[in-house]
Amino acid sequence: MIRIRPPALRRGDLIRVIAPASPFDRGRFDKGVKVLESLGFRVAWRPDVFSATGYVAGDDVPAIGPAAGQVVE
């Protein structure tokens, strides 16, 4: 099996946060963003990352497209 290893992240690289499963605590999210920024990364997310429908993070249909799009950038 061939292993593919992507290049390591560097200071200034962009990390996009997605919520493909369950909703989460906003306070913990903000703390995590601060940690990533303190390590020199840029952090971005879509405004609907905080949406929730019952026990899942937002609607299933819109979640599929954005998750795939985040990986491409």
N, C-alpha and C positions, 0 to 999 in steps of 0.2 A: 504494500500500500504506500502510495506517495503522500507525504505530509506537506501541506502548504502552510507556510508560516508568514503571516502578513508582517509588514514592517512595524516596529514598535512605535507607539504614540510619542510625539514630541511636544514640548511646550509650545503653546499657540495653536495646536491642533483642535479641531472642533469635535465635541462629543454631543450627539443628539440623544435626548432622553425620550423614550416611548413607554407607554403603559399597555402592553399587549394582553394583560390578564386581569388582575384585580385592581380596584382602586387603592390608593395609598394615602398615608398621612402627609398633609402638606408641610408640616413642620419638619418632619424627617427628610422630605424631599429638599426643602430649602437648605438644611444642614449638609446634605450630600452635594448639592450644587456648590456650596461654599468650599467644601473640601476639594472638589475637582478644580475650581477656580484657583484655590491656593496652590495647587500643583502646577498651575500655569496653563490649564486647558480653557478653551472657550466652551461654553455650555449653552445649548439651545433646545427648545421644545415648542411644540404646537400648543396653542391655548387650550385645545380640547383634551390635553393629556390629563387634566383634572376631572373630566366628566366621568360620571358613573351611572350605570343602569342596573339597579339591584346590587348584586354582588360582583358584577363585572365592570371593567373599565370602559365605559361608553358603549356604543353600538358595535356589533360584530362587523357589519359591512364597511363603515368608514375606517375601521381600525386596520383592515387588511392593506389597503392602498398606501396609507401613510407609512406603515411599518416597512413596506418594501421600498418606498421612496427614500426613507432615511438611510438605508444601507448604500444606496447608489452614490450619494454625494461624496 
